[in-house]
Amino acid sequence: MSKRRLSAIAVGVAAAVALAGCVPFTLFDPKASPTPEPSNTGIVSGEERFYQQDLRWVDCGPVQCALVTVPLDWNDLAGDTVQVAISRHEATGKKVGSLLVDPGGPGGSGLVYGQYADQIFSPEILDAYDVIGFDPRGVGSSTPVVCYTDPADMDELLYGTYANAYGTEAWLGELKKREDAWAQACVDNTGPLLGHIDAASVARDMDVIRAVLGDDSLHYVGFSYGTYLGAVYAALFPQNVGRMVLDGAVDPQVGDLEALTTQMAGFESAFRAYMTDCLASSGCPFGGTLDQALADVRTIIDGVDAKKLRSDDGRTLDRATLGTAIAENLYSESYWADMSDMFSGLRRNDPSGVFAAADDYNGRNADGSYNGSLIDVYTAVTCLEGTLRTDGVGTLEGLQQIQAAAPTIGTAIAWDDYAVLDTVCSDWPEPPATLPTDFSAKGAPPILVIGTTNDPATPYAQAVSLAKQLSSGVLISYEGEGHTIYTQGVACIDDLVDDYLVKGTVPKADPMC
């Protein structure tokens, strides 16, 4: 089965997603408000209790939150159920409908989009829509995936070093043992939900959310992996698609190794752009030509293991953690100064900047705890949906492909990404999910697909491909750096998308912002 990407968390809308440590809410608030009249569009026998449920809204910070009940297994409507947490920032004017928003991941918490809507969206959007954030099943305040419960175990999983050198068969054996233990913890602590956190299940949950909010059409903004959720929803429910925006698009028809290799090439391109800018700036920790500076970076990466630099809390820095930190600082051009500070610190044998960036990427808090289950869900969903277990390519062979595509930083990032995924997915305890293979979504109204030309995580070509696959896809291009772009202050993009969401105005041609 063909598949798409493997993008990390959508850090477009970075200021909002940084607030993602929202606390779980309870449903014992006497001020709870009633739900709108549910929409019954398209429900079938057995689904009524989900599509016609009443929501109990409670205060949740500055807005309201509720839990939506959905089947654990959409093929067993009479079986166990799970809950999906949503947040709502109510429209301030004449309402178009509800606007569901997802930040990506897989594993990103979306409740912030409702809770901090007034800090993210324009007054025009806030006037026209109830902004609805949600935690997909398995994430955050929804029924969660739970793997390790002790932060020390997560530290060992994500930051632990190895007795054998990266890229050797002996290292692979160590990695396999570590990942198998984590997978078993997921099975033990999550139970049957672990096999039902795929995009098709989430898309069906999204349709229930649409209905219980009283909307006949789903208006939706998805970032990064959230674009895949949107594409799957459109494939399953084209008749229910409203105004849909897919920013930082992933290609749903690309196998995982190909997508990861392309992604690492995207990171390489973004790193070259960073380095070009750095070399032209004062205070850059590198010098010489671009090629000389890139070779210097490769030397730093190759030599960091031997230095055994330690964080204040005792973790030892290795090249995989450095690769994760580099990737984190490439998600937005605004992080490039942090990249330079990080490498300047390494010149002084100070790894604090590396650990700070890697901790942000991994959702690790300053006190050593972890914010939600981002890494757990990301890995579990990838194994459930992807092609790594069936592509017939060994981990070391795949790493060679990545190295050829991204010779400076590709394998450094891939040690804790592709290598981990390929190792654990090969023996994933749940069978592959059943997912759409046709993404034409015939009958759906125009869907905006946004691609940034030098997006490091979801390269521009993926947006081009998705726009072509959707029968009503409309490509919107942004010439620039960073992962995702809507709501980041670029007027050409923001005005166009807002006009589409509020008025339904579809661009006649790609504006090439």
N, C-alpha and C positions, 0 to 999 in steps of 0.2 A: 504494500500500500504506500502510495506517495504521500509526502508530508511537507512541512514548512520549515521553519527557522529554529532557532533557539535563542531568543533575545532575552536579555536580562531585564530587570525592572525598568519600566518606562520612567525616565527621570526628566522628561519634559514635564512641565508643571512641577519643577523640582522643589520650589518653596512649599508647595502643598503636600507633596508626597513625603517630604521630610517630617511632616507633622503626623505621620501615619501611626504613631503609637497611641491610637485612641483606645480608651479603656472599654472593656465589655460593659454592656448596659443590662439592666434588669427589666422585667415586664411587670413590676409591682408598683406602678405609679398611678395614684388615684386620678391624675389629670389626663390620663390616656384619652386620645381622641378617636372618633370612629373613622373607619376606612371609607373611601368613595364607593359608589355602586360598582361592583366588579363588571368588567367587560367579558362577555361569554363568547367572543369571536373564536371559532375554530376548535372548541373543545370536543373531546370524544368521550364515549361512555367510560366511566371509571375515573375520569380526571376531575369530575365536578367538585369534589371536596377540596381540591387544591385551587382550582380556578375561581371558585366561589367563596373562598374563605374570607373571614373578616380579620382585618389587621388591628392590632392593639398598639397604637402609637404612644410613645413615652418621651419625656424630655431626655435629650442626649446632647449635652453641651448646649450650644446655641440653637440647635435645631431639634428635630424629632427623629426617633428611630423605631423600628419594628422588626419582628422576626416573621419570615415567610416560611411556611411549612411546605416541603416538597418531598416526593418519594426518594428514598435512598437509591433505589434502582427503578429507573423509568420503565423497565420491562416487567415490574412487579408492583403494580399500583396499590395492591392491597397489603403490601409488606411494610417494612420499617420506613420511618421517615427521618429526614434531617431538616435543619433550619438554616435559612439564609438571612443574614443581617443586612438591613438597608437603612439608609439615613435620608432625610428629606429636608431640603431648604425650599420653602414654599415660594411660589411665584409672587412677585410684588405688583404685577399688573394683570392685563388681560392674558389669560393663560392659553398657550398653544397646546401644552400637554406636559408630560413628564420626560425628563432627559436623563437616561441612565448612563453612567460613566464608569469605565473600568481602566485602571492604570497599567495593566499588563502583568508581567512576571514570567510564567504563571506563578502565582503566590502573592501578588501584591494586594494589599488592603485598599479597597475603594471607598470605605466609609468617609474618608476625608473630603471627598468631592461634594458630599452633602453638607458635612459639618463646616467646611471652610469655603463654601461656594462663593461667598462674597469677596474672598481674597483671590479667587481663581478666574472667575468668569466676568464678562463685561456686564454693565447695567442692562443692556438689551437682552442678554440671555437670562439674567435674573428676573427681569420683568416678565418674560414670556414663558418660563419653564419652572416647574418644580424640579430642582436638580436633585437627582437620586444617586447617591453612592451606594455601592454594595460590596460585601465580601463574598466572593464566590464560595461555593461549598468547599470545605476543607481549609478555609482561610480565616484567620482572625476571630471575629465575634460570631461567625457562622459555625456550624458543627465542624470542628477542626480535625485536620490530620495531626496526629501526635506521634513523634518518633522518640528521640531522646528527651528525657525530662530533666536531666542534670546538665547545666551549662558546661561543666567540665568535660562531659562526653562530646558535646558539640565543638568545644575548643579542640579536642583531640582529632575529631573528624575533619575540621576545616583548617586547622593550623598545625596539626601534628607533623613532625618531621619523620623521615624514613632512614633506616639503617643502610639501605642500598640506594645507588644513584638513580635519579630520574632517567627514564628511558630504557631501563634494563628489565629483563624478565624477572629478576629477583624483586625489583621495585613493584612490578605489576602484581606479584604474589602478595606483597605486603598490602598494596592498595585493595586487592580483592578481599582479603580477610577483613580489612577495616570497613569496607562498604557492605559486605554481607552482614556484619554485625548490626550496622545501622538499618539495613532493610528489614532484618528480623525484628528490630525494635519498632519499626513502623507497623508491621503486621500485628505485633503483640498489643500495641497501644492504640491503634486506630481501628482495627477490625474491618468489617466489610466495606466501609466507606472508601478504603484505599483503592478499591477497584472501580470506583464510580465518581472520580473527580475529573473526568475527561471533558473536553469542550462541548461535546454533544449533550452531555448531562447538564452542564452549566447553561447552554443555550436554551434548553427546555425550562430550566429554572427562570431564565430571563423572560421567557414568554409568560410564565405564571406571574412574575412581578408586573409585567405590562398589564395583565388582565386585572389583578387585584388593585392596581392603581387607577383603574377605570379608563384605560386607554385602549382604543381599537388598533393603534399602530405603535410600534416601538421606535421611539426617537433615541438615538444612541451615539455616544462618542467613545471610541476605544483607542487606547494608545498601545503600541508595541504588540505584545501577545494579545492584548485586548482587541486588536484588529482581527486576529484569528477567531476569537469568540464571535465577533461581529459577522465575519464571513460564514462561519458555521451556522449562526442564527439565520442569516439570509438564505443559506442553502436549505435549511429545514422549514423556515417560515417565510418564504418570499412574499406571501400575501399579507403578512403582518408588519413588514418593514415600513418604517416611516422615514424620517430624515436621519441618515446614518453617516457618520464621519469616522474614517479609519486612518489614524495618523501614526507614522512609523510602521508601515505595513509589512507584514510577513507574507511570504509566498506559500500558500497551503499545499502546493503540489511538488515541493522540493524535499528530497530525503534529508535526514538530519546531518549526516556527515558532509554532504554537499553544502547544506545551509550553514553549518558551523565553519567550514572552510572559507566560504564566502564572507561570513561574519568576521573571521579573523583577518581576512584580507581588508575588510572595512576598517577594523581597528588599526591595522598597519597603515592604511591611507590616512586615517585621522591622526595617528602618531606622527607621520611625516609632516602633516600640516602643523601640528603642535610644534615640532622641532624647527620647522622653517620660521615660524613666528618667534620662537624662543631665541634663535640665533640672531635675529634682527633686533632683539630687545636687550636693554641693559640688565645686568644681573643674571643672565642665563647661565646655568651650571655647566653648559657645554660650549665648545668652541670649534673652530675649523669649518670645513665644508659640511654639507648635509650628510654625505656618506661617511665622513669621519665621525660625526656626532652619533650617527646611528650605530656605527661599529663600537663606539665608546659605550653606548647603552647595552649592547650585546655583551660586552666585557663585564659590565656591572652585574647584569643578570647572571652570567655564568659563574661569577666569583662570589656571589652573595652567600651561598650555602657554607662555604669554607669559613666565613667570618663569624658565623654563629652569633649574630647580633640579637640582643634580647630586649623585649618590651619591658615596661615598668612592672607588668604583672607576671613576668617570667616566661612568656612565649618566645620561641626562637624563630627568627626570620629565615625563610627559605625562598627559593626562586618562584615557587607557586604563589605564595602570598604576595610577593612583589608583582607578579603578573596580574593578580586580582586587583591590586591597587592601581596599576597602570590603566587597566580597563575602566575602573571606576572614574578616573580622572579624564577619560576620553568621552564620557557621555554628554558633556556640555563644554563649549568653548570657555565658559565662565570658570571651569575647573582647571584651566591650564596653568594658572598661577600656583595652584596647589601642587600640580605636577612638578613644577620647577622647584618649589620649596621642598618637596619630597626628595628629589634627587640631590639637592643641596645638602639636605640632612644626611643622606647616605654617604656623601663625600666626607662628612664628619663622623661617620659611623653611628649616626643617630637614626634609628629605624622608626621613630614615633610617627612621622608623616605617612609612612607605608602602612603601619597598623591602623592609623586613623582612617585612611581611605578604604582599606580592606574591611574594616569593621563596618563602615557605612554600607558597603556592598553586601555584606553578609547579614546585616541587620543586628549586629552585636552592639549592645549598649555599653556605656562607660563603666557601669558596675559589673560587667561580665555576663549579664543576662542577655537573652535574645528576644528581639521584638517579633513576636509571632512565629510562624513556621514557613517563612519564605523559602529557605533552601530546601526544606523537606518537600514542600509542594512542588517547587520547580523541578526537582529531580524525579519525584513520583509521577507527575504529569508527563514529563518527557518520556519516561519509560513506558507509560500507559499508552501514549499517543504515537510515539515515534518509530523510526525504522532502525535504530541502532542494534536491536537484538536480531534483526533479520538481514542486515546488509552484507554479511559475509566478510567484512573487513576487520582484521585484527586491530587492537588498540594501537600498537606500535606502528603499524602501517598507516593508520589514520593520522597519527601524529606526524608522520613524514609528509603526508599530503598538506597538512596545516603548515608545517615548517616551510615547504616550498612556496606556499601562497603568501605567507607572512613571516619572512625570515628574521625580522628583528625581535618581535614581541609575540608572535603567534603561539609558539609552544609554551612560553611562559604563562600565558593566559590559559592555554588548553590543559595544563597539568591539573588544575583544579576545576576544569569545566568538562571539556570533551573526554579526557581520560577517565574522570570519575563517572560520567554518564555512561560511557561505553562499557565500563567494567560492571557497574551495578545493573544496568538495563539488560545485560546478556542473560541474567538469571532472575529477572524481576518476577516476584511471586504472583502477580495478577496477569490474566490474559490481556492481549491487546484490545483496546477500545474499538468499537464500531463507529466509524466517522464518515462523513460525506466524502465523496470523491469528485463530485461535480459541483463547482462553485459558480455556475452561471447565474443562479438565483433568478431564473426567468420570471418576469412579472413584477419584480421589485422595482420601485421608483429609483431615480438616480441616487447613487451612493458615491460620496466623495472619498477618494483615496489620496492621502498626502504622503509624499516622499521627499526627504532631504537628500540633496545630491552627495553629501559626504557624511551620511549617517553611519557611525561605526558599528552599530548593533544590528540594524535592519537595513542593509544596503539598498540604495535607491532602486536598483533593478528589481527588487522584490515588489515595490509599490507599482512599478510599471507593469509587472506580470499580473498582480492581483487586479489592477484596474482593467486589464484586458480580459481576464477570466470572468469577471462579473459582467453580465449582459448589460447592466446599466452603470458600470463603473465610470467615474469621471476623475481623471488624474489631475492632481494639483501638485506642482513641483516648487520646492524651495531650494534655491542655490545657496548652500551654506554648510555649516558644521553643526554637529550635535544630533542627538537622538530625540526625535519628535519636535514639533515646533508650534502647534496651536496653543494659545493662551500664554505665549512667552514674549508678547510685546511686539511682534512683527506685524505691522498694520496690514500689509498686503494679505497675509494669511488670516489674521484675526477678523478683519472686516469681511472678507469673502466668506469665511465659515459662518460667522454670525449672521450674515445676510441670508445664507442658505438655511440655517437652523430656524431663524425667526420668520423669514418671508417665503422660504422655499425657492429662492432664486438660485438657479444652477448656472455656473460659469459656462459661457459659450465655447471657451477654449482654455487650455492650460495657461495661466498667467505667468508662469516661470518667475515667481517672486524672488 
